[in-house]
Amino acid sequence: MEGIKQHLGFYVNALALREKRNAVLASNIANAATPNFKARDVDFSAEMAKIEPIGDLKTTDSRHLAAAVNPRPDQMLYRQPLQPSLDGNTVELSVEQMQFSENVVRYQTTLNFINNRISGLMSAIRGE
């Protein structure tokens, strides 16, 4: 059973994190008209790196750009608005909808990866 968990673990973790991000983005959209509401987001890369560490990126040349990282990876980020509103709300509906749509597509892609992995395991079990 541990082998199957290792085989699917990365995708299961990514799926759970995508679900969490969907909830945060949906909350932003729902509060688009709430005065002083601050739009939030999940740094997917930083959160996945905590769950599934893949190693540090290092700059080996002075012309390389350092990776942009969340200075507080233990917390959600606040989105910086492109055009701040007068009521203090930082939700920009078009940005939130675009981020939500992108996250949904990535969620579906992750589900497809999981389905393909399971299909491969089932084929191996059946001896096909």
C-alpha positions in Angstrom: 0.0 0.0 0.0 2.9 2.3 0.7 4.1 1.9 -2.9 0.7 3.2 -4.2 0.8 6.1 -1.8 4.3 7.1 -3.1 3.1 6.6 -6.7 0.1 9.0 -6.3 1.3 11.1 -3.3 2.5 14.2 -5.2 -0.7 14.5 -7.3 -2.9 13.9 -4.2 -1.1 16.7 -2.4 -1.3 19.0 -5.4 -5.0 18.3 -5.7 -5.7 19.1 -2.0 -3.7 22.4 -2.4 -5.5 23.3 -5.6 -8.8 22.7 -3.7 -7.7 25.0 -0.9 -6.7 27.7 -3.4 -10.1 27.4 -5.1 -11.8 28.1 -1.8 -9.6 31.2 -1.2 -10.2 32.6 -4.7 -14.0 31.9 -4.4 -14.0 33.8 -1.1 -12.3 36.7 -2.8 -14.9 36.7 -5.6 -17.8 36.5 -3.1 -16.4 39.5 -1.2 -15.8 41.7 -4.3 -18.2 44.3 -3.0 -17.3 44.1 0.7 -15.6 47.3 1.9 -12.1 46.9 3.3 -11.9 43.2 2.2 -8.4 42.2 1.3 -7.9 39.7 -1.5 -5.8 36.7 -0.5 -4.1 33.9 -2.3 -2.1 30.8 -1.7 1.5 30.6 -3.0 1.1 27.2 -4.6 4.8 26.7 -5.3 5.9 27.5 -1.8 3.2 25.3 -0.3 4.1 22.4 -2.5 7.7 22.8 -1.7 6.9 22.4 2.0 4.9 19.3 1.2 7.1 17.8 -1.5 10.6 19.3 -1.3 12.4 19.2 -4.6 15.6 21.0 -3.7 16.8 24.6 -3.7 17.3 26.7 -6.8 20.8 28.2 -6.8 22.1 31.0 -9.0 25.5 29.9 -10.4 26.1 33.0 -12.5 25.8 36.7 -11.8 23.4 37.0 -14.7 20.9 34.6 -13.2 17.9 36.0 -11.5 17.1 34.8 -8.0 13.8 33.0 -7.6 11.0 35.1 -6.2 9.8 33.5 -3.0 7.2 34.3 -0.4 9.0 35.9 2.5 6.4 34.3 4.9 5.7 30.9 3.4 3.7 29.9 6.5 1.0 32.4 5.7 -1.3 33.2 2.8 -0.4 36.2 0.7 -2.4 39.4 0.2 -2.9 40.3 -3.4 -1.6 43.7 -4.5 -4.3 45.5 -6.5 -3.5 46.9 -9.9 -6.2 49.6 -9.3 -7.0 50.1 -5.6 -10.6 51.0 -4.8 -11.7 53.9 -2.6 -13.5 51.7 -0.1 -10.3 49.7 0.7 -11.4 46.5 -1.1 -8.4 45.0 -3.0 -10.5 42.4 -4.9 -10.3 43.0 -8.7 -13.0 40.7 -10.1 -11.3 40.2 -13.5 -8.0 39.1 -11.8 -9.8 36.8 -9.4 -11.9 35.2 -12.1 -8.8 34.6 -14.2 -6.9 33.1 -11.3 -9.9 30.9 -10.4 -10.3 29.7 -14.0 -6.6 28.9 -14.3 -6.6 27.0 -11.0 -9.7 25.0 -12.1 -7.9 24.0 -15.3 -4.9 22.9 -13.3 -7.2 21.1 -10.8 -8.7 19.1 -13.7 -5.2 18.5 -15.2 -4.1 17.0 -11.8 -7.2 14.8 -11.8 -6.3 13.6 -15.2 -2.8 12.7 -14.1 -4.2 10.8 -11.1 -6.6 8.9 -13.4 -3.8 8.1 -15.8 -1.6 6.8 -13.0 -4.5 4.6 -11.6 -5.2 3.3 -15.1 -1.5 2.4 -15.5 -1.5 0.6 -12.1 -4.7 -1.3 -13.0 -3.1 -2.4 -16.3 -0.1 -3.6 -14.5 -2.2 -5.5 -12.0 -4.2 -7.1 -14.8 -1.0 -8.0 -16.7 -1.9 -6.1 -19.8 
